[in-house]
């Protein structure tokens, strides 16, 4: 890993959520540097994309429930055939989370 990659992962581990622009400004790198760093950090197991995280934790937004759960609250309506919620994860389109990067446990252990 390069020094830039270590700076990026340390920055990510120290905070909650950052935009790419915030990371670039705080570390003083270009978008191409950040993109390369994301690739290196992902290959080394320090980052994973959110879709992979959801699949790994079996908490996927792509899995549709056929029944309403108590976590949906009063905004939920449905039956055995169809489920519709205005507040639960079943309505979140993939475009809203496909570019999210998740800091892995490995990164937390090594850089926290």
C-alpha positions, 0 to 999 in steps of 0.5 A: 500500500502507498502512503496515500492509501494509508492516509485515506483509510486512517481518515475514513476510520476516524470519521463517520461518513465523508464525500469523495470531495471532503476526503480529497480536500482534507488529504490533498489528493486528486480524484484519480488518486482517491479512485486508485486508493479505493481500488487498492484498499478494496483489494487489500480488504480494508474497504468493501462496496455496500452491495457486497456488505449487504450480501455478506450480512444477508441484510440486502435491500434487494430482498423483498419481504412479502409481509409487513414487519413491526419495524416498518411501523404504521406506514406499511401495508401489504398482504401475503402477495405484495408488500409496500412500505414508505419507510422501510428498506424495501423502497430504497433503489440501488442507485442510492447506495451503489457507490457507498464504501464500507470500512471493514473490521480489518481496517478498524483493527489495524487503523483505529 
